[in-house]
Amino acid sequence: MSRRCELTGKGPMSGMNVSHANNKTKRRFLPNLQDVTLISDSLGRSFKFRVSSHALRTVDHRGGLDAFLARAKDEDLSPAALKVKKEVAKAASA
């Protein structure tokens, strides 16, 4: 399972552990990923995603999954999220 947010594309970053003696060793900063179920208002059903806690706050701030997907860039979304975005857009236009 990849450590990448399905809605924002946020993934692992690299950096250094720095000791008190200023010794540096490589390390990875992993995103805080959560398995969540988000409900689409226009489709009337729920979808399971693996998203970062930051993305979850952004979805809530923008007013739900449909509003978030409408403003999201296609290259940031996972294939599953992109499929949901197209379904939501189709339901909104009809």
C-alpha positions as CSV (number, residue, x, y, z in Angstrom):
1,M,0.0,0.0,0.0
2,S,1.5,3.3,-1.0
3,R,1.9,6.1,1.5
4,R,0.2,8.7,-0.6
5,C,-2.9,10.7,0.0
6,E,-5.6,9.9,-2.6
7,L,-7.0,13.4,-2.6
8,T,-4.0,15.7,-2.4
9,G,-1.2,13.6,-3.6
10,K,0.8,14.3,-0.4
11,G,3.6,11.7,0.0
12,P,6.7,10.9,2.1
13,M,9.4,13.6,2.4
14,S,13.0,13.1,3.3
15,G,15.1,15.0,5.8
16,M,17.7,14.5,8.5
17,N,17.7,13.5,12.1
18,V,20.0,15.9,13.9
19,S,21.5,14.8,17.2
20,H,22.6,17.1,20.0
21,A,26.2,16.5,18.8
22,N,25.0,17.7,15.3
23,N,25.3,14.2,13.8
24,K,23.0,13.9,10.8
25,T,21.3,10.7,9.6
26,K,18.7,10.4,6.8
27,R,15.1,9.9,7.8
28,R,11.6,10.0,6.2
29,F,8.7,12.1,7.2
30,L,5.5,10.1,6.5
31,P,2.1,11.8,6.0
32,N,-0.6,11.1,8.6
33,L,-2.8,8.9,6.5
34,Q,-6.3,7.7,7.7
35,D,-8.8,5.3,6.1
36,V,-12.0,7.3,5.9
37,T,-15.4,7.0,4.3
38,L,-16.6,10.2,2.6
39,I,-20.2,10.7,1.4
40,S,-21.0,12.4,-1.9
41,D,-24.2,14.6,-1.6
42,S,-24.9,14.5,-5.3
43,L,-24.5,10.8,-5.8
44,G,-26.0,9.8,-2.5
45,R,-23.4,7.2,-1.7
46,S,-20.2,6.8,0.2
47,F,-16.6,6.2,-0.9
48,K,-13.6,4.8,1.0
49,F,-10.3,6.8,0.6
50,R,-6.9,6.8,2.3
51,V,-6.3,10.5,3.0
52,S,-4.1,12.6,5.1
53,S,-5.5,14.4,8.1
54,H,-4.7,17.7,6.3
55,A,-6.9,16.7,3.3
56,L,-9.7,15.7,5.6
57,R,-9.7,19.2,7.2
58,T,-9.7,20.7,3.7
59,V,-12.6,18.6,2.5
60,D,-14.6,19.8,5.6
61,H,-13.5,23.4,5.0
62,R,-14.6,23.4,1.4
63,G,-18.1,22.0,2.2
64,G,-17.8,18.3,1.5
65,L,-16.4,15.8,-1.0
66,D,-18.3,17.2,-4.0
67,A,-17.0,20.7,-3.5
68,F,-13.5,19.5,-2.8
69,L,-13.3,17.4,-6.0
70,A,-14.7,20.2,-8.1
71,R,-11.7,22.4,-7.2
72,A,-9.1,19.6,-7.1
73,K,-6.4,19.2,-9.8
74,D,-6.6,16.0,-11.7
75,E,-2.9,15.3,-11.4
76,D,-3.1,15.3,-7.6
77,L,-6.0,12.8,-7.4
78,S,-5.7,9.0,-7.4
79,P,-7.4,7.0,-10.2
80,A,-10.2,6.1,-7.8
81,A,-10.7,9.7,-6.8
82,L,-10.6,10.8,-10.4
83,K,-13.4,8.4,-11.3
84,V,-15.5,9.7,-8.4
85,K,-14.8,13.3,-9.6
86,K,-16.1,12.5,-13.1
87,E,-19.2,10.8,-11.7
88,V,-19.9,13.9,-9.5
89,A,-19.4,16.2,-12.4
90,K,-21.8,14.2,-14.6
91,A,-24.4,14.1,-11.8
92,A,-24.1,17.9,-11.3
93,S,-24.5,18.7,-15.0
94,A,-27.6,16.5,-15.3
